[in-house]
Amino acid sequence: MNDQWLILFTLVFARVGGLVMTAPIFGAGAVPARVRVLLAAALTLLVVPVLWQGPAARIDGPAQYFVLLGGEAIVGACLGLGILVLVHGMTMAGAVISHASGLSIAETFDPVLEENVPQFSRLLFLLAVCVFFLLGGHRAAMAGLLDTFRTIPPGSGALPGSLAEGFSTLAGQSFSLGIRAAAPALTALLLATLILGLIGRTLPQLNVLALGFGLNSLLAFAALAVTLGVVTWAFADQIAPALETILDALKTPLRSEWLS
């Protein structure tokens, strides 16, 4: 009995830990590993009693046990990484705006990527994470993870064959989101570049390069300030389709009440 409980606990812990270690905020490097482990253990203690009446996992040896642990961690990590891929669509938008405006030299350290990123990328990443939590995305992710225990029982050793296709679709959605979020600022910067080019043709004695750098910087801030609400709306509209894509790859239906 004790051995079965320990096996079930570790299998569930591996799946929950996979989500906690990769999802935004909890998977960030700024969060101490001890906090993430304690959170995963607490969630596991809540889940294990529900699954106790289910079929016990059959383990023939240590090698199979570690293989099953790895499979459970992959299932949880797929859900967390799927959310992270969507959020980093906003990071890509910030990077595109920064490079187009010449502000890519102003960078800050990102504890998630553990490298320096442009300020706009960091801003849009934090905005996306806040919107995700405010709209109940964390509840939808946890509810989806709990439902995976019904479609993929602990210790079954089954991994959905549609994971690659699901992540390919999700990457496309994330890329589309990044382009949509950066499009207003890029359009304004492109028009400013064209206007400066015409001015440079008309007034050759004017230093267009010096003028353009300052103008592009101010224009990028102004465009992002004006369109920040639209960018937030675009990300909020993409949360449900992205979660549906991930959970469909894991063979788990998305319920509407999760995002309420």
Beta strands, then each sheet from edge to edge (+ up, - down):
strand 1: 107-110
strand 2: 115-118
sheet 1: 1+ 2-
end
